[in-house]
């Protein structure tokens, strides 16, 4: 990590790396799994990692932990109790990839106050890539300041990360039939998608609906890397609805403008969508 890294963020980075290597990677490629009530995957590694993180994070800041592997009632209770801060944890973002042996998954942890992330860490243990940020202090990858590379200046040459299945139908059809960018990908792990956009590996990003733990760390990292983000409903990303929100993002503000304008040309102005 870089020399100016805040002490609590440095401790968070160490904790996340430790949990990933003790609880997650020993279970990778030999996964014990089941389905949750919503049909998504749940593995023994998810449960073990969230429990281990709950212990580690309590040593850094005494705040409620809101984890993906909790009931909705427990999540709401943690949020309500977090008047001075709350830990938001996704022990394995990209669990389907993890189950099937695809090497695109991450541990995502953010410390949030008043609905905004103060610290964010996203760790890819397969690649040993640690993305991290502190509000108003910049974003980093393994000690190197983000972005690693700048995107092409023209949207037509951009590489996009697109999750078509969660987008409004009109937008999904337009992206499939007449995309404004040069190429597209989808990793199946939202936190890494944010970080890859922050790093300049993707130039633009759109997602139709993410849970709090999907965006809490990644959106902060993107912003602190100099990128810009909004939702399909409004310009201020951080004041949109809490538990699930869409995302429009780009590595640079200059690329965000034509990207958001193109999306608006398909789905209409925000004022029309909220009417």
Secondary structure as a PSIPRED ss2 file (coil, helix, strand):
# PSIPRED VFORMAT (PSIPRED V4.0)

   1 X C   1.000  0.000  0.000
   2 X C   1.000  0.000  0.000
   3 X C   1.000  0.000  0.000
   4 X C   1.000  0.000  0.000
   5 X C   1.000  0.000  0.000
   6 X C   1.000  0.000  0.000
   7 X H   0.000  1.000  0.000
   8 X H   0.000  1.000  0.000
   9 X H   0.000  1.000  0.000
  10 X H   0.000  1.000  0.000
  11 X H   0.000  1.000  0.000
  12 X H   0.000  1.000  0.000
  13 X H   0.000  1.000  0.000
  14 X H   0.000  1.000  0.000
  15 X H   0.000  1.000  0.000
  16 X H   0.000  1.000  0.000
  17 X H   0.000  1.000  0.000
  18 X H   0.000  1.000  0.000
  19 X H   0.000  1.000  0.000
  20 X H   0.000  1.000  0.000
  21 X H   0.000  1.000  0.000
  22 X H   0.000  1.000  0.000
  23 X H   0.000  1.000  0.000
  24 X H   0.000  1.000  0.000
  25 X H   0.000  1.000  0.000
  26 X H   0.000  1.000  0.000
  27 X H   0.000  1.000  0.000
  28 X C   1.000  0.000  0.000
  29 X C   1.000  0.000  0.000
  30 X C   1.000  0.000  0.000
  31 X C   1.000  0.000  0.000
  32 X C   1.000  0.000  0.000
  33 X E   0.000  0.000  1.000
  34 X E   0.000  0.000  1.000
  35 X E   0.000  0.000  1.000
  36 X C   1.000  0.000  0.000
  37 X C   1.000  0.000  0.000
  38 X C   1.000  0.000  0.000
  39 X C   1.000  0.000  0.000
  40 X C   1.000  0.000  0.000
  41 X E   0.000  0.000  1.000
  42 X E   0.000  0.000  1.000
  43 X E   0.000  0.000  1.000
  44 X H   0.000  1.000  0.000
  45 X H   0.000  1.000  0.000
  46 X H   0.000  1.000  0.000
  47 X H   0.000  1.000  0.000
  48 X H   0.000  1.000  0.000
  49 X H   0.000  1.000  0.000
  50 X H   0.000  1.000  0.000
  51 X H   0.000  1.000  0.000
  52 X H   0.000  1.000  0.000
  53 X H   0.000  1.000  0.000
  54 X H   0.000  1.000  0.000
  55 X H   0.000  1.000  0.000
  56 X H   0.000  1.000  0.000
  57 X H   0.000  1.000  0.000
  58 X H   0.000  1.000  0.000
  59 X C   1.000  0.000  0.000
  60 X C   1.000  0.000  0.000
  61 X C   1.000  0.000  0.000
  62 X C   1.000  0.000  0.000
  63 X C   1.000  0.000  0.000
  64 X E   0.000  0.000  1.000
  65 X E   0.000  0.000  1.000
  66 X E   0.000  0.000  1.000
  67 X E   0.000  0.000  1.000
  68 X C   1.000  0.000  0.000
  69 X C   1.000  0.000  0.000
  70 X C   1.000  0.000  0.000
  71 X C   1.000  0.000  0.000
  72 X H   0.000  1.000  0.000
  73 X H   0.000  1.000  0.000
  74 X H   0.000  1.000  0.000
  75 X H   0.000  1.000  0.000
  76 X H   0.000  1.000  0.000
  77 X H   0.000  1.000  0.000
  78 X H   0.000  1.000  0.000
  79 X H   0.000  1.000  0.000
  80 X H   0.000  1.000  0.000
  81 X H   0.000  1.000  0.000
  82 X C   1.000  0.000  0.000
  83 X C   1.000  0.000  0.000
  84 X C   1.000  0.000  0.000
  85 X C   1.000  0.000  0.000
  86 X E   0.000  0.000  1.000
  87 X E   0.000  0.000  1.000
  88 X E   0.000  0.000  1.000
  89 X E   0.000  0.000  1.000
  90 X E   0.000  0.000  1.000
  91 X E   0.000  0.000  1.000
  92 X E   0.000  0.000  1.000
  93 X E   0.000  0.000  1.000
  94 X C   1.000  0.000  0.000
  95 X H   0.000  1.000  0.000
  96 X H   0.000  1.000  0.000
  97 X H   0.000  1.000  0.000
  98 X H   0.000  1.000  0.000
  99 X H   0.000  1.000  0.000
 100 X C   1.000  0.000  0.000
 101 X C   1.000  0.000  0.000
 102 X C   1.000  0.000  0.000
 103 X C   1.000  0.000  0.000
 104 X C   1.000  0.000  0.000
 105 X C   1.000  0.000  0.000
 106 X E   0.000  0.000  1.000
 107 X E   0.000  0.000  1.000
 108 X E   0.000  0.000  1.000
 109 X E   0.000  0.000  1.000
 110 X E   0.000  0.000  1.000
 111 X E   0.000  0.000  1.000
 112 X E   0.000  0.000  1.000
 113 X E   0.000  0.000  1.000
 114 X C   1.000  0.000  0.000
 115 X C   1.000  0.000  0.000
 116 X E   0.000  0.000  1.000
 117 X E   0.000  0.000  1.000
 118 X E   0.000  0.000  1.000
 119 X E   0.000  0.000  1.000
 120 X E   0.000  0.000  1.000
 121 X E   0.000  0.000  1.000
 122 X E   0.000  0.000  1.000
 123 X E   0.000  0.000  1.000
 124 X E   0.000  0.000  1.000
 125 X C   1.000  0.000  0.000
 126 X C   1.000  0.000  0.000
 127 X C   1.000  0.000  0.000
 128 X C   1.000  0.000  0.000
 129 X E   0.000  0.000  1.000
 130 X E   0.000  0.000  1.000
 131 X E   0.000  0.000  1.000
 132 X E   0.000  0.000  1.000
 133 X E   0.000  0.000  1.000
 134 X E   0.000  0.000  1.000
 135 X C   1.000  0.000  0.000
 136 X C   1.000  0.000  0.000
 137 X C   1.000  0.000  0.000
 138 X E   0.000  0.000  1.000
 139 X E   0.000  0.000  1.000
 140 X E   0.000  0.000  1.000
 141 X E   0.000  0.000  1.000
 142 X C   1.000  0.000  0.000
 143 X C   1.000  0.000  0.000
 144 X E   0.000  0.000  1.000
 145 X E   0.000  0.000  1.000
 146 X C   1.000  0.000  0.000
 147 X C   1.000  0.000  0.000
 148 X C   1.000  0.000  0.000
 149 X C   1.000  0.000  0.000
 150 X C   1.000  0.000  0.000
 151 X C   1.000  0.000  0.000
 152 X C   1.000  0.000  0.000
 153 X C   1.000  0.000  0.000
 154 X C   1.000  0.000  0.000
 155 X H   0.000  1.000  0.000
 156 X H   0.000  1.000  0.000
 157 X H   0.000  1.000  0.000
 158 X C   1.000  0.000  0.000
 159 X E   0.000  0.000  1.000
 160 X E   0.000  0.000  1.000
 161 X E   0.000  0.000  1.000
 162 X E   0.000  0.000  1.000
 163 X E   0.000  0.000  1.000
 164 X H   0.000  1.000  0.000
 165 X H   0.000  1.000  0.000
 166 X H   0.000  1.000  0.000
 167 X C   1.000  0.000  0.000
 168 X C   1.000  0.000  0.000
 169 X H   0.000  1.000  0.000
 170 X H   0.000  1.000  0.000
 171 X H   0.000  1.000  0.000
 172 X H   0.000  1.000  0.000
 173 X H   0.000  1.000  0.000
 174 X H   0.000  1.000  0.000
 175 X H   0.000  1.000  0.000
 176 X H   0.000  1.000  0.000
 177 X H   0.000  1.000  0.000
 178 X H   0.000  1.000  0.000
 179 X C   1.000  0.000  0.000
 180 X C   1.000  0.000  0.000
 181 X C   1.000  0.000  0.000
 182 X C   1.000  0.000  0.000
 183 X E   0.000  0.000  1.000
 184 X E   0.000  0.000  1.000
 185 X E   0.000  0.000  1.000
 186 X C   1.000  0.000  0.000
 187 X C   1.000  0.000  0.000
 188 X C   1.000  0.000  0.000
 189 X C   1.000  0.000  0.000
 190 X H   0.000  1.000  0.000
 191 X H   0.000  1.000  0.000
 192 X H   0.000  1.000  0.000
 193 X H   0.000  1.000  0.000
 194 X H   0.000  1.000  0.000
 195 X H   0.000  1.000  0.000
 196 X H   0.000  1.000  0.000
 197 X H   0.000  1.000  0.000
 198 X H   0.000  1.000  0.000
 199 X H   0.000  1.000  0.000
 200 X C   1.000  0.000  0.000
 201 X C   1.000  0.000  0.000
 202 X C   1.000  0.000  0.000
 203 X C   1.000  0.000  0.000
 204 X E   0.000  0.000  1.000
 205 X E   0.000  0.000  1.000
 206 X E   0.000  0.000  1.000
 207 X E   0.000  0.000  1.000
 208 X E   0.000  0.000  1.000
 209 X E   0.000  0.000  1.000
 210 X E   0.000  0.000  1.000
 211 X E   0.000  0.000  1.000
 212 X H   0.000  1.000  0.000
 213 X H   0.000  1.000  0.000
 214 X H   0.000  1.000  0.000
 215 X H   0.000  1.000  0.000
 216 X H   0.000  1.000  0.000
 217 X H   0.000  1.000  0.000
 218 X H   0.000  1.000  0.000
 219 X H   0.000  1.000  0.000
 220 X H   0.000  1.000  0.000
 221 X H   0.000  1.000  0.000
 222 X H   0.000  1.000  0.000
 223 X H   0.000  1.000  0.000
 224 X H   0.000  1.000  0.000
 225 X C   1.000  0.000  0.000
 226 X C   1.000  0.000  0.000
 227 X C   1.000  0.000  0.000
 228 X E   0.000  0.000  1.000
 229 X E   0.000  0.000  1.000
 230 X E   0.000  0.000  1.000
 231 X C   1.000  0.000  0.000
 232 X C   1.000  0.000  0.000
 233 X C   1.000  0.000  0.000
 234 X C   1.000  0.000  0.000
 235 X C   1.000  0.000  0.000
 236 X C   1.000  0.000  0.000
 237 X H   0.000  1.000  0.000
 238 X H   0.000  1.000  0.000
 239 X H   0.000  1.000  0.000
 240 X C   1.000  0.000  0.000
 241 X C   1.000  0.000  0.000
 242 X C   1.000  0.000  0.000
 243 X C   1.000  0.000  0.000
 244 X E   0.000  0.000  1.000
 245 X E   0.000  0.000  1.000
 246 X E   0.000  0.000  1.000
 247 X E   0.000  0.000  1.000
 248 X E   0.000  0.000  1.000
 249 X E   0.000  0.000  1.000
 250 X E   0.000  0.000  1.000
 251 X C   1.000  0.000  0.000
 252 X C   1.000  0.000  0.000
 253 X H   0.000  1.000  0.000
 254 X H   0.000  1.000  0.000
 255 X H   0.000  1.000  0.000
 256 X H   0.000  1.000  0.000
 257 X H   0.000  1.000  0.000
 258 X H   0.000  1.000  0.000
 259 X H   0.000  1.000  0.000
 260 X H   0.000  1.000  0.000
 261 X H   0.000  1.000  0.000
 262 X H   0.000  1.000  0.000
 263 X H   0.000  1.000  0.000
 264 X H   0.000  1.000  0.000
 265 X H   0.000  1.000  0.000
 266 X H   0.000  1.000  0.000
 267 X H   0.000  1.000  0.000
 268 X C   1.000  0.000  0.000
 269 X C   1.000  0.000  0.000
 270 X H   0.000  1.000  0.000
 271 X H   0.000  1.000  0.000
 272 X H   0.000  1.000  0.000
 273 X H   0.000  1.000  0.000
 274 X H   0.000  1.000  0.000
 275 X C   1.000  0.000  0.000
